[in-house]
Amino acid sequence: AHPRSTQPGDTMTTPQPRTLEPVVELLFPLRGDSVPVDHGWPLFAALSGLVQAVHDEIDIHVGPIEGTLFAGSGELKLLADAVLPMRAPSGHVRSLIALAGKRIAVSGHRVALGIPRTRMLRPAADLNARIVVIQNREDWSSVEEELRRQLTVLGTAATIVAGRRRVLTMKGARLVGYAVGLSELSDADSLRVQAAGLGGRRSMGAGYFRAGPLPEAGLATLRDLGDGS
C-alpha cells in the first residue's frame, strides 16, 4: 500500500509505477439521469466516503464519467451503457468491489453503482485524457514541457497532441488543465502511461488516459494555446 503524502486527491507529483502488482481496470455500470460535467471532486468525495482506500491510496485512479452534454446546462446525460472507470493495483480490487450496489450523490445527482467488470489494461498506440492538470502551470507551453518531463521519467516516448483548455473545480478553487492526446506509443509505453497517469488529481478524473486519439471536439483552438488572458 502507498498512502498519500499530500492532501486528499492531491496527487500532483510526478507519476511513477509504485507497485509490481498488475494494474486492473474496473468498470462499474452506472444508473441515474445525469452528473455534472465538472464532477471530479464531488465524485471523489462520495467514493472516498464509502471506501477509505480511495481517499488514502495514490495508486487508485478514478476516471471521468462519459455522457451526452445537455447544451448550456453543465450536465451530462448518462447513457444506458454509462460506467464509472477506476484503475488500481490488483491488491486493491477487493476493497473497490465493495462499491457495487451502493448509491451515491454527486453534487446532488443520485447515481447507483452496479457490479463491475474487470479487465487488464490493453495497449493502444493512441491515448487521450479528457483533462490533465499540472500544478502551478496554466499556459500550454509550460504544461507541455512538464508532460515531456513526466513521460521521460516513466521511460516512455510519445507525440503530444494539444487539447482544449478545461477546468476542474475543487472546494471552490478552479484548477486549469487541458485535454491531452498521445500518439505513436509502443505497447509497453502505452501500458505504462495508462497505469501511472500523468499530472495531478488522478483520483478526480484527471490524467486518466483511454484508448483512441483525442476526439475532434477536444482538440485545442488558438485561444486554448494562448496565455489565458
Salt bridges, closest charged atoms under 4 A:
ASP10 OD1 - ARG201 NH1 2.91
GLU25 OE2 - ARG87 NE 3.10
GLU25 OE1 - ARG119 NH2 2.99
ASP56 OD1 - HIS55 ND1 2.75
GLU57 OE1 - HIS92 NE2 3.98
ASP59 OD2 - HIS2 NE2 3.89
GLU66 OE2 - ARG210 NH1 2.60
GLU75 OE2 - HIS109 NE2 3.78
GLU138 OE1 - ARG165 NH2 3.81
GLU144 OE2 - ARG148 NH2 2.93
GLU145 OE1 - ARG137 NH1 3.56
GLU146 OE1 - ARG137 NH2 3.86
GLU146 OE2 - ARG149 NH2 2.71
ASP189 OD1 - ARG192 NH1 2.53
ASP224 OD2 - ARG164 NE 2.79
